[in-house]
Amino acid sequence: MSDHPARADHATPDTSSAAQFNRHAAKYAASEVHRHGPSLPALLAAADPHAADVALDVATGTGNTALALAPHVAQVTGLDVAGGMLAHARDRAAQEGVPNATFVVGSAEAIPFPDGSFTLVTSRHAPHHFRDLPRFLAEARRVLKPGGRLVIADQISPAPDLQAWIDAYQRRRDPSHHAQRTVPAWQALAREAGLRWAGETLVPYRLEFAWWTAQSGSTQGTVQALREMVAALTPPQQAAIGAEFDAAGQLSAHVDQMMVARLERD
């Protein structure tokens, strides 16, 4: 699951975020899960945007979060590495008559703005793609004004002992996936970046397996490999990922737990 990561493109061309999401930009633009999914109102509540805010949405993709913020803030900038995704964001902003949203190509790990440029930074459904999450957190802190806040919505691993399996499962479906973490791991990284953890909530996403694999352009071979990976788990492990099976015993859905967290700069 991802909105789209804006980051330095360190992966190979076939596995890079820009390549992956430019290939499937139209699908993400049309995806109701990304445009209206339950993490979006949770993120807006945690961000508590107000009319004086100058906001940055990192990994904006097709602009869903930036455009949701726009009515509540003075100005919002969407940042992403994938120009194909940003083209959809700009088109939607024009069609919906949103004058205070702009969209810029750039990396989450080298945000192209001066220190203290923003009062609010957000990133939704994307940090699990970032190759250097500590660098992103440091960059987010750098571009925040004192007292500013960073609000993250990203999928998490339900337990440390499942993280390696989950990363392999996600990466098999989408090669641009890098790593998803537990909540305690996120909290530790926030502390190391000099950000105060102000709280989090978990939002479950039930994802139909057929939709989830089609969204990333999975081949039939990949679909079968993913089914086999889930089948090899123990029943408690299958329960931990919210795996569901149809009457024929075929994987039909799983649940991603989405963490929505607010971090603050002193």
Secondary structure, DSSP 8 states (H G I E B T S, - for coil): --S-------S-TTT-HHHHHHHTHHHHHH-HHHHH-THHHHHHHHH---TT-EEEEET-TTTHHHHHHGGGSSEEEEEES-HHHHHHHHHHHHHTT-TTEEEEE-BTTB-SS-TT-EEEEEEES-GGG-S-HHHHHHHHHHHEEEEEEEEEEEE--SSGGGHHHHHHHHHHH-TT------HHHHHHHHHHTT-EEEEEEEEEEEEEHHHHHHHTT--HHHHHHHHHHHHTS-HHHHHHTT-EE-TTS-EEEEEEEEEEEEEE--
